[in-house]
Amino acid sequence: MPLKPLIQDKNASLRAAVRAVDSKVRPDFRRAMVCAVLAFILDGAVPYFGGAHAATLDRRLAAYGAAAGFVGFGMAATRSAASELTRVSLARAGAAAATPLRVGCLLVGYLIVALTAMDLFALPIGNLLVGGAVTGMILGIAAQQSLSNVFAGLVLLFARPYVPGEKLRILSGALGTLDGTVTSVGLF
């Protein structure tokens, strides 16, 4: 049996598989993944050049360039991931839940990029992290009930035990039986 038809047949099936995956993957998701991979590569390249304290100017400039590239690709990956998250949550839960999720994704992504960039540019972040940890503990204790509602809303948002328009009956000890219709699903 000739080898050439087998190779052509294998390539055709491979192309068909790539087209099938490509039709299901959204451009924002693809852009987020490509930018994230490039950001991680540049993050690993900075120590290769010697970082901000390299012995020669050209290696220091290369490290600064790689760090600046990390910031650019990290921000692009964050924006694209937030856009994809918004698209998915709009379809599942509506604008009331999609907007806070987008803002939260952007804040977390930008914070990670900023802290990593500060490390790559050799800025001291120890005191900033300690202050942030103390502030986070204080805010976490103060907003414990609100944060538990947000996480419960996220679970309900992604698990989808009910959808808008569905009729529900809630049995509560103090309030008795409550009947209602779901109008919207949000984080709170």
N, C-alpha and C positions, 0 to 999 in steps of 0.2 A: 504494500500500500504506500503511495507516495506521501512524503512528509509535508509538502507544501499545502495541500488542502486541509490537513489537520491544523496547521498553524493558522491559516486564514479563518477556519471555522472557530478556533479558540479565540482569535482576536475579535471576531464578530460578536461572539457571546460576551466577551469582556466589554466591548463598546456598548452593547445593549444594557449590561449591568450598570455601567457608569452613567448612561443616559437615564436609567430608571432612578438611580440615587440622585442625580442632578436635578431631576424634575421635582423631587420631594424636598430637597434642601433649599431653603430660602436664601436670597442674596445677603440679607443682614446676618444670618447665622454663619454663612460661608465667610463673609468679611470679618466677623468677630473671631472666628477660628484662625484665619490666616494672620490677622493682626496680632492676636495673642501669641501665636507661635513665633512670629518675628520679634515681638517684644521680649519673649523669653530667651531667644537666641542672643539678642543684643544685651540683655541682662547678664548672660553668661560671658559675653565678649568683653565687658568692661574689666573684670579681673585679669583676663588674658593680656590686655594692654598695660596692665599695671595700675589701673585706677587713677584717681585724682592725684596720687603721690608718686607717679611714675618718674623714673630718673631722667628721661629726656622729654623735650617739649613735644616732639612729634607723637610719642606714645601717649602723653597726657592729653593732647588734642584729639587723638583717636578715641581715647576713653571718654572724653567729654562728648564727642560726636555720637558714640554708641549710646551713651546715657541719654542724650537729647533724642535720638531715634527711639529709644525705649519709651520715653515720655510720649512722643507722637503716636507710636503704634499702640501703646497702652491706652491712651485716651480714645483712639479710634475703635479699639476692641471694646472698650466700655460703652461707648455710644451705640455701637452696632448690637451688642448684647442687650442693652436696654431697649432698643427698638424692637428686637425679636421678642423679648419678654413682653413688651407692650402689645405686640401683635397677637401673641398667644393668649394673654390675659383678657384682651378685648373680646376675643371670640368666646372665651369661657365665662367671663364674669362682667363684662361691660366696662364703661369708662370710669365708673366710680372706684373700681379696684385697680384698673390698669395704670392710672396716673400716679397713685402713691407707690406702686411697685416700680415704675420707671424712675421716679425720683430716688427711691431707696437704692436701686441698682446703680444709678449714677453716683450717688454719694459714696457708696461702699467702693465702687470701682475707682473713682477719683482719689479716694483716701489711700487705697492700696498703691496706686501709681505714684502719688505724692510721697508716701513714706519710702517706697523703694527708690524713687529718684533722689530723695535726700540722702539715702545710704550710698547710692552710686556716685553722687557728687561729693561724698565724704563730709556731709554736714552732720553735726552732732545731734542725734535724735533721742538719746537716752532720757534727757530731762523731759522732752516732749512726750515720750511714751509713758513716763511715770505720771506726769500731770494728766494725761489723757485717761490713764487707768483709774486714777483717783476720781476724776470727773465722771467717768463711765460708771463706777460703782455707786456714786452718789445719785446719779440720774437713774440708774437701774433700780435702786431701792425706792426712790421717790415715784417712779413711773411703773412700778411692778404690775399693777392691775391693768394699766393701758397696754403695756408690752405683752402681757398674757393674752389680752383680747386681740392684739395684732397677730400674734403667732397662731391663735385659734382661727382667726380669719384666713390666714394663709393656708392652713390645713383644709378648711372648708372650701376655699377657693380652688385648690388643686384636686381635692378628693371628690368634689361635686356630689355630696350626698343628696342634694336637692338643687333644683334649677328655678329661675324666675317663672312664675305662673303656676307652680305646683302648690297644691293645698296641703297644709300641715296641721297636725294636732299635737300640741305640746302638753305633757303632763307635768305639772309643777306642784310640789308639796304645799307651799304657802298660797299659791295663786289658783290652784285647781287645774282645770282643763282649759286650754286656750286653743281656739281654732283660728286659722288665718291663711292667707295666700302670700307666697314669697313674691315680693315686688322687685327686689334687686339683691345682689350679693356683693358685699364689699369687704374691706379689711376689718371693719369694726362691727 
